Amino acid sequence: MSKPLVLVVSEVEQAVNALDFSVELLERSTTAPQYWRWALLALHQAVQGFMVCALAGSDGTRPLNHEKRDVREYIKALRKYSVTGQYPELPARALDRFLNLYKKVKNANVMRQYTTSQAFIPRRGFQTRIEDLNTFRNEFQHFTPKKWVVEVAVFLEPAQAAIQLIDFLAFKSHNIVWRAHPGKKELVRRRLNKARAVLSSMEAQYGVSQSSEALS
């Protein structure tokens, strides 16, 4: 009898797969604009995944929504696990919201896990690009009956911001331990380089939307 086919997913696997898929979709978007909606959904998932990885720490509680009572109770029970021997069940929808995760990766106290840990310091205009990415994700994820005509150029800077943030979290925050995931670090590096090349080519072709503000 053959062994059952199973899916094994970790936070790192989730983040890397989302990045890999998003770059594939960005490449398709160069000739087929309809793939932009899926590329933005995947990029949003990739950014969220890498924020979770950079925040996870030893107990995995920093990416959680500490405003929720059941999450706070879970964290208390988790910290008592060595005494009680009872591992608590993680409540549903425990992960913090996307923009709250973004706030956390900018917070030096929250990001401090190792002596080399670094928090993200955005340049002027970066916050708007990340908010735009989240807005586009929500718009496409919860699309209502309508016809929406969007200039493709408005997607470029949110996508570029996503790639910049992932690059920082993956290689400059020093909070992701890549040695536990053989081959993933170089895969991420290759996919980020490919994404930058694709977006740069699109920017040369389409320009930047007149309604968008350049990062500086």
C-alpha positions as CSV (number, residue, x, y, z in Angstrom):
1,M,0.0,0.0,0.0
2,S,1.4,3.4,-1.0
3,K,1.9,6.1,1.7
4,P,-0.8,8.8,1.8
5,L,0.1,12.1,0.2
6,V,0.4,14.8,2.9
7,L,1.0,18.5,3.0
8,V,3.6,19.7,5.5
9,V,3.7,23.4,6.0
10,S,5.7,25.6,8.4
11,E,5.7,29.4,8.6
12,V,8.9,29.6,6.5
13,E,7.5,27.2,3.9
14,Q,4.3,29.2,3.7
15,A,6.2,32.5,3.2
16,V,8.6,31.1,0.7
17,N,5.9,29.4,-1.4
18,A,3.9,32.6,-1.5
19,L,6.9,34.5,-2.7
20,D,7.7,31.9,-5.3
21,F,4.1,31.9,-6.6
22,S,3.8,35.7,-6.6
23,V,6.9,36.1,-8.8
24,E,5.5,33.6,-11.2
25,L,2.3,35.6,-11.4
26,L,4.2,38.9,-11.8
27,E,6.0,37.4,-14.8
28,R,2.6,36.4,-16.3
29,S,1.3,40.0,-15.6
30,T,3.9,41.5,-18.0
31,T,1.8,40.3,-21.0
32,A,-1.6,39.5,-19.3
33,P,-2.7,42.3,-16.9
34,Q,-5.5,40.2,-15.5
35,Y,-2.8,38.3,-13.5
36,W,-2.0,41.4,-11.4
37,R,-4.9,40.7,-9.1
38,W,-3.5,37.3,-8.2
39,A,0.0,38.6,-8.1
40,L,-1.0,41.2,-5.5
41,L,-2.9,38.6,-3.4
42,A,0.1,36.3,-3.4
43,L,2.5,39.2,-2.6
44,H,0.3,40.3,0.3
45,Q,0.4,36.7,1.5
46,A,4.2,36.6,1.1
47,V,4.8,39.8,3.0
48,Q,2.5,38.6,5.8
49,G,4.3,35.3,5.9
50,F,7.7,36.9,6.2
51,M,6.5,39.2,8.9
52,V,5.3,36.2,10.8
53,C,8.6,34.5,10.4
54,A,10.6,37.5,11.5
55,L,8.3,38.0,14.6
56,A,7.9,34.4,15.6
57,G,10.7,34.1,18.1
58,S,11.0,31.0,20.3
59,D,7.3,30.7,21.3
60,G,5.5,32.1,18.2
61,T,3.4,34.5,20.2
62,R,4.6,37.9,18.8
63,P,2.6,37.6,15.6
64,L,-0.6,37.0,17.5
65,N,-3.3,39.5,18.2
66,H,-2.8,40.3,21.9
67,E,-5.9,42.4,21.9
68,K,-8.1,39.2,21.8
69,R,-8.9,37.8,25.2
70,D,-8.6,34.2,24.1
71,V,-5.2,34.9,22.6
72,R,-4.0,36.4,25.9
73,E,-5.4,33.3,27.7
74,Y,-3.5,31.1,25.3
75,I,-0.2,32.9,25.9
76,K,-0.7,32.6,29.7
77,A,-1.3,28.9,29.4
78,L,1.6,28.5,27.0
79,R,4.0,30.1,29.5
80,K,2.7,27.7,32.2
81,Y,3.2,24.6,30.0
82,S,6.4,23.6,31.6
83,V,4.6,23.4,34.9
84,T,1.2,22.1,33.9
85,G,2.3,19.8,31.1
86,Q,-0.8,20.8,29.2
87,Y,-0.2,22.4,25.9
88,P,-3.0,24.9,25.1
89,E,-4.9,24.9,21.9
90,L,-4.3,28.0,19.7
91,P,-7.6,29.9,19.3
92,A,-9.1,30.5,15.8
93,R,-8.0,33.6,13.9
94,A,-5.3,34.3,16.4
95,L,-2.9,36.0,13.9
96,D,-2.7,39.7,14.2
97,R,-4.0,41.9,11.3
98,F,-1.7,42.7,8.4
99,L,-1.1,46.4,9.3
100,N,-0.5,45.5,12.9
101,L,2.1,43.0,11.9
102,Y,3.7,45.8,9.9
103,K,3.8,48.0,13.0
104,K,5.5,45.2,14.9
105,V,8.3,44.7,12.5
106,K,9.1,48.4,12.8
107,N,9.2,48.2,16.6
108,A,12.7,47.5,17.9
109,N,11.5,46.1,21.2
110,V,9.2,43.6,19.5
111,M,11.8,42.6,16.9
112,R,14.6,42.2,19.4
113,Q,15.3,38.4,19.6
114,Y,19.0,38.1,19.0
115,T,21.9,40.5,19.5
116,T,21.9,41.2,15.8
117,S,18.2,41.7,15.4
118,Q,17.1,44.7,13.5
119,A,13.7,46.5,13.1
120,F,12.5,47.8,9.8
121,I,13.0,51.5,9.3
122,P,10.9,52.7,6.3
123,R,11.7,55.6,4.1
124,R,9.2,58.4,3.5
125,G,6.2,57.2,1.5
126,F,6.7,53.5,2.3
127,Q,3.8,53.3,4.7
128,T,1.4,54.4,1.9
129,R,2.7,51.7,-0.4
130,I,2.2,49.0,2.2
131,E,-1.3,50.4,2.9
132,D,-2.0,50.4,-0.8
133,L,-0.9,46.7,-1.0
134,N,-3.3,45.9,1.8
135,T,-6.2,47.9,0.2
136,F,-5.7,46.2,-3.2
137,R,-5.6,42.8,-1.5
138,N,-8.8,43.5,0.3
139,E,-10.5,44.9,-2.8
140,F,-9.6,41.8,-4.9
141,Q,-10.2,39.3,-2.1
142,H,-13.7,40.6,-1.4
143,F,-14.6,41.8,-4.9
144,T,-18.2,43.1,-5.2
145,P,-20.3,43.1,-8.4
146,K,-18.9,46.0,-10.4
147,K,-16.6,46.9,-13.3
148,W,-13.3,48.3,-12.0
149,V,-10.9,50.0,-14.5
150,V,-7.4,50.4,-12.9
151,E,-4.2,51.7,-14.4
152,V,-1.7,48.9,-14.1
153,A,1.1,51.4,-13.1
154,V,-0.6,52.0,-9.7
155,F,0.3,48.4,-8.8
156,L,4.0,48.8,-9.3
157,E,5.1,50.7,-6.2
158,P,3.1,48.6,-3.8
159,A,4.6,45.5,-5.4
160,Q,8.1,47.1,-5.2
161,A,7.5,47.9,-1.5
162,A,6.5,44.3,-0.8
163,I,9.7,43.1,-2.4
164,Q,11.8,45.6,-0.4
165,L,10.1,44.6,2.9
166,I,10.5,40.9,2.2
167,D,14.2,41.4,1.4
168,F,14.7,43.2,4.7
169,L,12.9,40.6,6.8
170,A,14.6,37.7,5.0
171,F,18.2,38.9,5.2
172,K,18.6,42.1,7.3
173,S,16.3,41.6,10.3
174,H,18.5,38.6,11.3
175,N,15.4,37.0,12.9
176,I,14.9,34.1,10.4
177,V,17.2,31.1,11.0
178,W,17.8,29.8,7.5
179,R,20.0,26.9,8.5
180,A,17.0,25.1,9.6
181,H,15.5,25.3,6.1
182,P,18.2,24.1,3.6
183,G,18.0,25.7,0.1
184,K,15.2,28.2,1.1
185,K,17.5,31.2,1.6
186,E,19.0,31.0,-1.9
187,L,15.6,30.4,-3.4
188,V,14.3,33.5,-1.7
189,R,17.3,35.5,-3.0
190,R,16.8,34.3,-6.6
191,R,13.0,35.0,-6.5
192,L,13.6,38.5,-5.1
193,N,16.1,39.3,-7.8
194,K,13.7,38.0,-10.5
195,A,10.9,40.1,-9.0
196,R,13.0,43.2,-9.0
197,A,14.0,42.6,-12.7
198,V,10.3,42.0,-13.7
199,L,9.1,45.1,-11.9
200,S,11.9,47.3,-13.3
201,S,11.0,46.2,-16.8
202,M,7.3,47.0,-16.2
203,E,8.2,50.4,-14.8
204,A,10.2,51.2,-17.9
205,Q,7.3,50.0,-20.1
206,Y,4.4,51.6,-18.2
207,G,6.0,54.3,-16.1
208,V,4.7,55.3,-12.7
209,S,1.1,56.3,-12.1
210,Q,0.7,60.0,-12.0
211,S,-1.4,59.6,-8.8
212,S,1.3,57.7,-7.0
213,E,4.1,59.3,-5.0
214,A,7.7,58.2,-5.5
215,L,9.5,56.6,-2.6
216,S,12.4,58.7,-1.4
